[in-house]
């Protein structure tokens, strides 16, 4: 996973979910929970590789080499790292939470789970034990990301947003002009 090492990201549950799976967990990010996460991984017997931020140009390679990308946060805005993992054709596991569940189509472009360690573990096990499923989800995720998040689509969405905000602002200005008019 990639992100800030903060409570929102639910990384303690992710570490617990990896306990006993025989996997290496790589977390790329910085934050206040770094030492506590390292201690928790040691206590859980999880092989945790904690990397500080890496250059953005190197991130796609990390994502493409991962067996699974997990984003099990309690909430997200618009998780760019999830879209990047999807565009790298990496099978994704995400929490069924706002921001994440808005992007992943469960069992089509990735798997959704709850935020409890047992649910995360079940999702990881499903992806790790079924290479064909993982490959299909990764392929579908890449296609989804390319269709919805290529530069032309993103520019078009931003332009549409700006136009709607400007139109809304114009309506508000027109309404405020009427506030000063009295009978």
Buried (B, 14 or more C-beta within 10 A) or exposed (E): BBBBBBEEBBBBBBBBBBBEBEBEBBBBBBBEBBEEBBEBBEEBEBEBEBEEEEEEEEBBEBBBEBBBBBBBBBBBEEBEBBBBBBBBBBBBBBBBBEBBBEBBEEEEBBBBBBBBBEBBBBBBEBBBEEEEBBEBBBEBBBBBBEEEBEEEEEEEEEEEEEEEEEEEEEEEEEEEEEEEEEE
